[in-house]
Amino acid sequence: MEANEPCTDLPQPADASCEGTCAQVPCTLEGSIFLVGMMGAGKTSVGRLLAQRLGKRFIDADQEIEARCGVSIPVIFEIEGEAGFRQRERQVIDELTMLPDIVLATGGGAVLSGESRCRLHERGLVIYLKASATEIWQRTRRDRGRPLLATSDPQQRIFDLLAAREPLYVETAHVTIESTHESVKSMVTRLVDRLNDRHRGEADTAASLETCVPAASATESR
């Protein structure tokens, strides 16, 4: 790969009109599910098993970027810098969130783009896998494939990244679930139960609203 042309060029995002706070869009299990959270939170492991449980297609956004570019994410960072990588990430998120009935694991920094936050929030059910900075450090401390941790103090870097990104994860997500020491299988079971409870709650709310409509119409006709 040439240094000045590391990847196949991607088109620019269609628009940036979604910058800012996202609209509150109801989502159900029938559509796509998007996982957000810090590196090491378990998005890929949980997402893959969740997709199997729900009969959906699993996609990892970082792996998709690497497949398109033909090189690893650390190499993209080295050649294009973080800004270049984020541009590619925005485009991939825009394309992938339009696919039907998928489970998508996003990169830890995908929420840095206001456009991506809105694409995720409006096009599917967003789950924030929440893990503490200490837990993330324990999971990533031996991983040499994370360019953002290539610093003199990677542990402090994790604390700083989480502090900056936590509000963005919360803003983007419809559901937050703790990523703990439990097995992936146990976490997915807990997550599916949570999603089913949420879906039943939405169904009950919709049924209540439908019941009220005839009464309101009758009052207005008198």
Secondary structure, DSSP 8 states (H G I E B T S, - for coil): -BTTB-S------S--TT-SS-------TTS-EEEE--TTS-HHHHHHHHHHHHT-EEEEHHHHHHHHHTS-HHHHHHHHHHHHHHHHHHHHHHHHTTSSSEEEE--TTGGGSHHHHHHHHHHSEEEEEE--HHHHHHHHTT----GGG-SS-HHHHHHHHHHHHHHHHHHH-SEEEE--SS-HHHHHHHHHHHHHHHHHHHHHHHHHHHHHHHHHHHHHH-
